[in-house]
């Protein structure tokens, strides 16, 4: 500062010297000119102007010189300050490198900020990783203020706010530290980890420059590294102590684990599951010095624990054990929590009833969950006749034993499941191969049911439904195992039926107990259906379309498992493709046996399918009626209205025949204006009612012509299948005789065979 003052004095002296010399030179010059020139006033004016110009120019020049000097002086000061700050930062780094105690590190930072860098007010606020609380280290000037109950100093955005220093200015008092006008909050981070914040304040407004912000940010970074290193050192020292303690504990447990490994190896080699369980329970009881032990396997389907092996006094009676609901709540508790449950004293325990505790002399109990791959396998119960407080070592040993036993049980289950799956897949492969041997839909549907029951032996009966394309309703198309003929007339198409639900929701269904659910309980009069308890249903899905559903039934409750359902779903996928192929083939075949004008079966198609219906009726002893239909005076329609109107009449009559008859009935065009229909499961009485309904419907249809509308009537003859020697041809012949009688009797009427 003194050097700067002397420089300023010298510059002022130089300015006056130059000014005096310039004035003197101008004056002397003008005096010389006056001597040789008599124009005194002109030279006086020139002298005055020269004097003013010289003064102005000299003043401007020295002002510029002073400005340059000031900037150079400021730059020099800033350079010296930056050099001093960087030196201080280097000294701080050296100090921090030799410190490992966090309070010492914070004290060194505060001291360097105050003494070397000149920042009197500073606070370091650290995050305590142990409990998430904040620990503050402050400079001496703020100790009294911060201990008066102020709130933590946190930068905007919380602990994970934006990086870099944040400057806050206040025009007057306020906040936690009201005497400070300017504050800087700098995050102390190592990577993405927040260590804490560094606070630096000043009583002056606009007290910090960009260089201040930079140097404080550097101090914060070095502080964060030092504090993080101290944390790591502390953790390392703690880890060493923990390792020594664990090593001591491991030596104690080593002999138990060796014994446990020997037990596990012996049980995993066992091929007999009951023998393995008995070995497990005996070694477990000896390992834990228990008076008795019991292993219960968990049945997920029924939600029950089933006794499987026992040790001690309970071994003689464990197979007949029956527990009331809630008497052994310890079982469901450990299975749901997946943790060991220890009961030091069973008196008034909510996990075991007093009756069970007294009957089996249980004073203390430990329940071990047997769980592998999140699958509940069962529970191991260890009991003591005298009160026993289970130590942490025993609990840990029990957990290890339960884990090993669960793996052994899971391995046995997996082997059994794999063996069972191999058998199922072999049966499935054999069954699906049979589906490729025919394209006849009716034969194929029967083979599908046979194959499904062969692949899933627990199934006793089965049904197969297909969705009718024209109505969208389910139709029973194949039956296996049922003997009551009324089964074929049982079509559960309502939305509450299981088959309809599987088709509508396009998902498989497993029913363990059909009698327990009102939605699945059958209240009809067919005993075979009422006796069914278990069912699995798989929809027949092809792309975005559902063709139907296949259902397998059993009398026993819980007969089917999830694996049975998945096997049926896999089988259904193959069966669906086979059904679709058969339907496509049937469509092609139908085009060859369908009358082009009416859409009904032609003579060839009718006789081909009709013979099957006759054979089926003979085989099952069911009624079958033939219906012969003839349009009255059809020749007059052709002669008076033309063949175009005649074709409309033929197609219109065929449409009414399809509408009035059932889906299972077989209608066809016999030739010319004659039609035939076979009505399965229908005797003459019911066939007569259907024929009359058809005759009235046809007589009410009006056909538009160029002249007057045309109406037609039909005559119908009926004949029912008789003795076993009766054929389709003889049946049609008798129906034709009845039709002839109807026409002779005046037409537009229905006549049954005599």
C-alpha angles and dihedrals in degrees: 000000000000091000091052090052093051091049090053091051092050091050091051091050091049091050092054092045093052090045093052093046091048092050091047092050093049092048094049091048094052092046090055090050091050090055092057096035126047095210095109099163095049091053090046090055091046090049092052093048091048091050092052094045092049092050092049095047094047092048092050092047094052093045088057090048091051091049092052090046091051093051092048090048092050092047090050091050092048091048091051090047092049091047090051092048093048090049089051090049091052091049089050091051090052091049094048092049089064097045127086102165113091097217089050090050092051092046091052091051093049091046093050092047091052105037105031103026099032099235103139099180117058138147129188112203113190131191110235104221092201099066105000093248124132124250118198130206113188140185117256095257093060101041094098093047096048095047091056093084103273122165122255117278107239127172119234116283095037125257092326098044127134118311124250133045121311119211120208124186127194124193094207145001120314142104125058095310104036097178093064117087099185128036134183122202114194122184115232105215139163106200105311094335116106112222098174142280135286116216123197122178141182137194091226126082115240089011099149128069129199089265089055090052090049096049093045090050089052091050089051092051093050091046091051092052092048094047092046090051089051090051091050091050091051091048091048092052090048091048090053091053092047090049091053090049093047091048089057092049093046091056088056093048097041096086091048092051092048089054090046091052091052090051092049094049091050094050095045090056092055115106096189110079098203090047090050092051092050090051090049096051094047095050091044092054092048092046092054096035089238123166092220139002136193133191116204121189117218119235103204093189095057096028091232137127113229120201109241108167138359144190131206127012092340093062094086095056107026095103091061097043115137121185125192117230110284096012091110103029087155089079097059091037096059093040092053095043098036089219136114115263117207122190111190092185122021093199108120091351115157090215098063130031122239090239094058093042092052096040094053097032095242115166099158128023138190119194118199121195115227102210128152126177090354089301117130106229102165147285134275115212121200119187139185126203091216127052108276127184108214113225124218088252092056092047091050091047090049091053091051091048092048091051093051093044091049090053091051092050092045090051091052091047091048092052091048091047092048091050091047091046091051090053091047094048091049090052090044092051091049091047097048091048088062090057091066094060099078142034094193103115097210093048090044094053091054091049091050092057092045091050093047093052090047091052093048106039096184088069112098101180139013145190134195124207128191128197112244109233096216100045103021089226125134115253125195104235105164136025131189127185098006118113102182107099090213088073089081091059092050108100113168097201098146117111093247096061118104094234092050090047092052090050095044096046094034093224134113121256131212117196116188098180117016092183094058095060120065089210093059099033112110115220099179131112100256106105095200092060093044090055094057113108106165129044141172119195126188122187118231100233124180115179107306095340131084113215097187141286139277119215130193119196138196135183095223120083116243089014094141129059134200089261089056089052092049090049090052090049090053091048091047090057091058092041091051091056091048091049091048091051090048091049091051089049090048090052091054091046091047092056088057092050099038126098108240096215102046103023090230124121113283122230093274095048094044093053093045094053095033093061089056091053091050091050092048092049091051092046096051097030092237127150121261127181129194120215121201115195128190129180110237116240092349091157090065090055091054093044097047103031103027134245093284091064088041091057090050089054092049091050092044093052090048090052091053091049090055092045098047098042125070128261091250093052119099114226125180144165109254095190140297107354095342125104134188132204134182117208112201119207089015128119126201095270095056092038090056091054091050091047093051091049089052094046093052092047092053093048092056096056117104120206115206117229136168089263125029122341115266129228126189135193132204137216118218133200124195132200130172126217110257133178123008091261091063113111135195090259094052090045092053091046091056092046089051090053090052089049090051089053090051092053092046089050093060105284128252093078144095122244126188121212113272 
